[in-house]
Each structure stands twice: as structure tokens, then as C-alpha cells.
Amino acid sequence: MACKDGCSRAASLITGFAELGQEVTSGQLAPEPNGRGEEKLCSNGYKFLFHSCRVPGAEKDAVNCYNPEMFNGEILVSRKNHFFSLNITGLNTAAIEAELQKIVAMADTAAPNIGALTTASRDLWYSARTKLLTNADNAAAMEKLERTMFMVCLDDSSPITPTDTGRNSLNGPANRFFDKTMALV
């Protein structure tokens, strides 16, 4: 990632999404008019976009939703399969950009692709996750990952065509955690 431009753009997106998240979780997001302007569309479901994560189960998946009052301001940043929890509470866009630059510098080599497990069959992911959670450090890291407000993927790729952009967004360079409800790529 060209950190100067990429980190700056990511910081701006983070600032905007954090503001939207605040409006949603505080109930201050105004209902949207429908296409004809006659009725207002309920925005109550938006609360499930933030601080939530799909979790594989033995027979069916669940969605864990975390209390935004307890974890507001925490976002997940992924870089070369490294996952970082970043608390953006009180940070302006320039300070967020500086934190992203530090993350890019720290994650200079690729890590094992734990996020790929979220693309496996749900039974396989459930089994692998269950094994991971037997370790207390893994369990704490997974809970932190799942409770964050949203995820930001800092990639090295710079897709040009719409097809490349789509492939990068859907598949990425193995820098994803697809069970996270909201991810900015």
C-alpha cells in the first residue's frame, strides 16, 4: 500500500464510518425517505452493521452483537494477515492516518492466513475455531476481533479495472475476515 495516499484515504473513510456508527448506535440517524418520499424507511437494522460478527455454530451460525457503549471506538485493521485493534476514540483523521502508518510499518511481512478459515465450509470453520478457542490468548484475540466496530483492510494491491476491483473486494490478497459484518477494503 502506498501509505501516503492509501492511509490518508483509509483514515478519511474510518472517520466517516465512525461518525455513521455513532449516529446509528445513539439512535440519532434520521429515517431515510423511500424512493417516492412518502414514507420513512426504518433504520433500526443498521445497528447490526457495527460491533457484530457472524460466528460458526455446530448446526447453524449465530451473529454476536456487542454493546457499543462498552467497545465504541475500537476498529479492526488488517494488514498482510495481521489483525490490529485500534481505538480511534478522540482521534482526528490525521491522528488515525498516523496510527495506520504505524500498522503498515509493523506488518511488513505476511502472517498465517487465519481469515481464510472464514471462507471454508462452516463445519470446518466451526471445528477450527473451537480448537483455536481452547487457548486463552486465542480466545481473547478472537473476542477482540469480533467486537470491534468495523474492519478496515489495508492492501498492497491497486486494482485498475472494475473486474479487478470486484475480485479484490470479494477475494482480496488473503487479508480478510469474512465473518466481520462491515469491512472497508
C-alpha positions in Angstrom: 0.0 0.0 0.0 1.3 3.4 -0.9 0.9 4.6 2.7 0.8 8.3 1.9 -2.3 8.0 -0.3 -3.8 4.7 1.0 -3.5 5.5 4.7 -4.9 9.0 4.1 -7.9 7.7 2.2 -8.5 4.9 4.8 -8.3 7.4 7.6 -11.0 9.6 5.9 -13.2 6.5 5.4 -12.7 5.4 9.0 -13.7 8.9 10.3 -16.9 8.9 8.2 -17.9 5.3 9.1 -17.2 6.0 12.8 -19.5 9.1 12.6 -22.2 7.0 11.0 -21.7 4.3 13.6 -22.2 6.9 16.3 -25.4 8.1 14.8 -26.7 4.5 14.4 -25.8 3.4 17.9 -27.1 6.5 19.6 -30.4 6.3 17.6 -29.8 9.8 16.1 -29.7 8.5 12.5 -32.7 10.0 10.8 -35.0 7.6 8.9 -34.5 7.6 5.2 -37.3 8.6 2.8 -38.3 5.8 0.4 -37.9 6.5 -3.3 -41.2 8.4 -3.5 -40.7 10.5 -0.4 -44.0 9.4 1.1 -42.8 7.1 3.9 -39.7 6.9 6.0 -37.7 3.7 5.9 -36.8 2.3 9.3 -33.1 2.3 10.1 -33.3 0.1 13.1 -31.5 -2.8 11.4 -28.4 -0.6 10.8 -27.3 -1.3 14.4 -26.3 -4.8 13.3 -23.7 -3.4 10.9 -21.5 -2.3 13.7 -20.0 -4.2 16.6 -21.2 -7.5 15.2 -19.7 -10.7 13.7 -21.1 -13.9 12.3 -19.9 -16.9 14.4 -19.9 -20.5 13.1 -22.0 -23.0 15.1 -22.4 -26.8 15.3 -25.7 -26.7 13.4 -26.2 -23.1 12.4 -24.3 -19.8 12.6 -25.1 -17.1 15.0 -24.5 -13.3 14.9 -22.8 -11.9 18.0 -23.7 -8.3 18.7 -21.6 -6.4 21.2 -22.6 -3.4 23.3 -21.4 -0.3 21.5 -21.2 1.6 24.8 -18.5 -0.8 26.0 -16.5 -1.1 22.8 -17.2 2.1 20.9 -14.2 3.5 19.0 -12.5 0.1 18.6 -11.9 -0.9 15.0 -10.2 -3.8 13.4 -7.3 -3.1 10.9 -5.9 -6.0 8.8 -2.6 -5.8 7.0 -0.9 -8.8 5.5 -3.0 -11.2 7.6 -2.0 -9.3 10.8 -5.0 -8.1 12.8 -4.8 -4.9 14.9 -7.3 -3.4 17.3 -7.2 0.3 17.0 -9.1 2.6 19.4 -10.0 5.7 17.5 -11.9 7.5 20.3 -10.9 11.1 20.3 -8.6 10.8 17.3 -9.0 13.1 14.3 -8.4 12.0 10.7 -4.7 13.0 10.8 -4.1 11.0 14.0 -5.9 8.0 12.6 -3.7 8.2 9.5 -0.6 8.3 11.7 -1.8 5.1 13.5 -2.4 3.4 10.2 1.1 4.3 9.0 2.5 2.6 12.2 0.4 -0.5 11.5 1.7 -0.7 7.9 5.3 -0.4 9.2 4.7 -3.2 11.9 3.1 -5.6 9.4 5.9 -5.7 6.9 5.7 -9.5 6.4 2.7 -11.7 5.9 1.3 -13.8 8.8 -0.6 -17.1 8.6 -3.9 -16.6 6.9 -6.4 -17.2 9.8 -9.0 -15.2 7.9 -9.1 -17.9 5.2 -10.9 -20.1 7.6 -13.9 -17.9 7.3 -14.2 -18.9 3.6 -14.1 -22.6 4.4 -17.2 -24.7 4.9 -19.0 -23.6 8.0 -18.5 -27.0 9.7 -14.7 -26.8 9.0 -14.5 -23.2 10.3 -16.6 -24.2 13.4 -14.2 -27.1 14.2 -11.1 -24.9 13.6 -12.5 -22.0 15.7 -13.4 -24.4 18.5 -9.8 -25.6 18.6 -8.4 -22.1 18.5 -10.6 -21.0 21.4 -9.1 -23.7 23.7 -6.1 -21.4 24.0 -6.8 -18.4 26.3 -4.8 -16.0 24.2 -6.5 -17.0 21.0 -9.9 -16.7 22.7 -9.1 -13.2 23.9 -7.9 -12.2 20.4 -10.9 -13.6 18.7 -13.3 -11.9 21.1 -11.5 -8.6 20.5 -11.6 -9.1 16.7 -15.3 -9.9 16.8 -16.4 -7.0 19.0 -14.8 -4.2 17.0 -17.0 -1.5 15.4 -15.9 -2.5 11.8 -12.9 -3.8 9.9 -10.5 -1.9 7.6 -8.4 -3.9 5.1 -5.1 -2.3 4.2 -4.0 -4.0 1.0 -1.0 -3.6 -1.3 -3.0 -4.1 -4.4 -4.1 -1.3 -6.6 -6.8 -2.7 -8.9 -7.5 -0.7 -12.1 -10.4 -2.3 -13.9 -13.9 -2.8 -12.4 -13.3 -6.6 -12.7 -10.0 -6.3 -10.7 -11.7 -4.1 -8.1 -14.5 -6.7 -7.7 -12.1 -9.6 -7.4 -10.0 -7.6 -4.9 -13.1 -6.7 -2.8 -14.5 -10.3 -2.8 -11.3 -12.3 -2.6 -8.6 -9.9 -1.6 -5.0 -10.7 -1.2 -5.8 -13.0 1.7 -6.2 -10.1 4.1 -9.9 -10.6 5.1 -12.1 -11.9 7.9 -15.3 -12.5 6.1 -17.4 -13.1 9.2 -17.0 -9.4 10.2 -20.2 -7.7 9.3 -18.7 -4.4 8.0 -15.4 -4.3 6.2 -13.8 -1.4 4.3 -11.5 -2.5 1.6 
